[in-house]
């Protein structure tokens, strides 16, 4: 027969084993529960057009051009205020713009384009904001008239796929130059710029690089056109 002491020891050992098993079981449940929780979503990658000029450009010895007023770039072809990087599958559903889930522009594309245009237009002339007081001062170089106003609309700005593997950065801008006269606005010229830059990869990174390059090319072409359209009039 077991003594009272032996019975007590056995009961204690059984209780200890039970507590240990319970702790192990609860710990296992906790680990399973933690592993079953969804992982926090990764943050979208932010993109822009790059750092811009990295050093001062050489002085242009040509005579400076008259000042130009640049209105805020409008983007009627894009979702209002959206920073999404957009793509379009022309081979499947050309009418649908789709956003990349994990890619964003650092600013709305219209603002990024405004900066790029200002960089190129400002290489030979002062570029004013259309609503600044300086843009309301009559310019002797313009025959005593107000500086001409450049308005730009973004009609398309997307990573466009022509097939599952071939894609381009597609940018379409509508530029309008007007004079502000006492009788109202006088049209100097209007032109649509379409630039297609091949993308190096069929993903968001390839798309934003192609769109940045297309924006630079469009800004160069637009600056050359404005130099002709906004030339001083006698």
TABELPE-V160594 format. One line per field, one symbol per residue. ss: DSSP state (2 for helix, 1 for strand, 0 for the rest). psi: psi as a letter, one per 40 degrees, with the letter a starting at -180 (. if undefined). Layout:
ss->???
psi->???
//
This chain:
ss->000222222222222222222222222222222222000000001110000000000000000000011100010000000001111110001111111111111000222222222222200000111000222200122200100011111111111110000011111111111111100111111111111111000002222222222222222222222222200000
psi->iiiddddddddddddddddddddddddddddddddeiiiiiiiihhiaeieaheihiihheihiiiihhhihhigeeihheieihiihgdedgeehhiihdfhiidiidddddddddddddedeihhihdeiddeehhhdeffeiiiihhhhhhdhgihhheadehiihhhhihhhhiihideahhhdiiihhhhhhhieifaddddddddddddddddddddddddddfihh.
//
